[in-house]
């Protein structure tokens, strides 16, 4: 996963807990996941549009 080891991931989660707190972390992760999903959907739509225009 991005070349990160277990210790690096634990450190990142610890820093996130310090900055955002335990209550806001699930909302932050949910928002990040939604953003990534929307980005993937948009890139997939663009790819499909390009493929259709090439095949026509």
C-alpha positions in Angstrom: 0.0 0.0 0.0 2.0 3.0 -1.3 5.2 1.4 0.0 4.2 2.2 3.6 5.0 -0.2 6.4 3.0 -0.9 9.5 4.9 1.5 11.7 4.4 4.3 9.2 0.7 3.7 9.0 0.4 3.6 12.8 2.3 6.9 13.0 0.0 8.5 10.4 -3.1 7.4 12.2 -1.7 8.7 15.5 -1.0 12.1 14.0 -4.5 12.2 12.5 -5.9 11.4 15.9 -4.0 14.3 17.4 -5.1 16.8 14.8 -8.7 15.8 14.3 -9.6 13.8 17.5 -11.3 10.5 17.7 -14.8 11.8 17.1 -14.0 13.5 13.8 -11.8 10.7 12.4 -14.7 8.5 11.1 -16.3 11.5 9.4 -13.0 12.4 7.8 -12.4 8.9 6.6 -15.9 8.6 5.2 -15.5 11.9 3.3 -12.2 10.8 2.0 -13.6 7.5 0.8 -16.5 9.3 -0.9 -14.2 11.7 -2.6 -12.0 8.8 -3.9 -15.1 7.0 -5.2 -16.4 10.0 -7.0 -13.0 10.6 -8.6 -12.8 7.0 -9.8 -16.4 7.2 -11.2 -15.5 10.4 -13.0 -12.3 9.0 -14.5 -14.2 5.9 -15.6 -16.9 8.0 -17.3 -14.2 10.0 -19.1 -12.5 6.8 -20.2 -15.8 5.3 -21.5 -16.5 8.5 -23.4 -13.1 8.5 -25.0 -13.4 4.8 -25.9 -16.8 5.4 -27.5 -15.6 8.3 -29.6 -12.6 6.2 -30.8 -14.8 3.2 -31.7 -17.4 5.3 -33.6 
